[in-house]
Amino acid sequence: MKHHLRKLLKRFPRLKRAAQRLLSARGVSTDYQELADEGRTAELERLGPAWKSEILPARQRELVERELTAYLQGAAVPVFDVLVRSLRDLDDTGEPLRVLEVGCSSGYYSEVFAIAGLVVEYAGCDYSEAFVAMARARYPGLNFAVEDATALGYPDGAYDVVISGCCLLHIPAYPLAVAETARVARRYAIFHRTPVVIGRPDMYYRKKAYGVETVEIHFNEAGFLALLAASGLELIATHTLDETLVDGRGHATRSYVCRKKVA
Ligand SMILES: C[S@@+](CC[C@H](N)C(=O)[O-])C[C@H]1O[C@@H](n2cnc3c(N)ncnc32)[C@H](O)[C@@H]1O
């Protein structure tokens, strides 16, 4: 059956593209439900470890493979382009930057950077053993570790750049994760693909990511920027991936590039 379907899709590329679009729309984020104040703490505690699910790596990687293939063929992939640009724009000392991605999943940004011709020394960590196992299998020459973003095992200033890889939104204790990112960064911290709300307080959702129940937090932007400043970080660039604003209220997804303030 699968074989026949594959043959059919190969013969009809437009059908194949439509099927791919359907699959990715179905697969990533669905079933959003806002969490009311009452019972929220218990629900956040239940959903905090959700990304450790063993079924997530294969499901996410399927989508990533398609994006990597498109990127390799020269297509623009906005989330890749933004992170590549964020790194490229950092002042250059001539030495390759030592970069740690926290919440690295299968480590695919190492491949994105290589495709883009960006010379960095990449390492990754994730709290999911299953994701880290996949990363080690895919990229055996690179360094991956099982680490929780809220209590990283690295010394202060261990990496030139620490990328918080679109994971804060899934971390109920996110102020701790911001503080840890800042502590382990020697020069820069990048909070990639951060969902923010403008004109309203932090919003908490239960949603399905690739069919698995998780938590998603959208941060009040002013509060988030204040948290970065309080963590010893100076904002030096903001890249907006999407934004909807009406009368000063709305939401956006941005990558925030910060320089570590000298103590
Ligand atoms: C949406 S994926 C992001 C993958 C990739 N970094 C990106 O930017 O596309 C979120 C990743 O964060 C990881 N994660 C969630 N909570 C974490 C935590 N407390 N500590 C470390 N990693 C965490 C998940 O396991 C998952 O791999």
The ligand as an ORCA input file, in Angstrom:
! r2SCAN-3c Opt
* xyz 0 1
  C      10.073     22.905     19.428
  S      11.516     21.937     19.709
  C      12.750     23.005     19.071
  C      13.789     22.311     18.226
  C      14.847     23.237     17.614
  N      15.736     23.755     18.609
  C      14.232     24.372     16.841
  O      14.561     25.530     17.095
  O      13.454     24.109     15.899
  C      11.732     22.124     21.458
  C      12.846     21.291     22.035
  O      13.084     21.707     23.376
  C      13.287     20.577     24.184
  N      12.963     20.924     25.586
  C      11.748     21.169     26.128
  N      11.880     21.435     27.439
  C      13.207     21.376     27.725
  C      13.964     21.565     28.903
  N      13.381     21.862     30.083
  N      15.306     21.430     28.837
  C      15.919     21.120     27.643
  N      15.249     20.901     26.502
  C      13.891     21.049     26.543
  C      12.372     19.513     23.593
  O      12.748     18.222     23.966
  C      12.521     19.794     22.104
  O      13.557     19.062     21.554
*
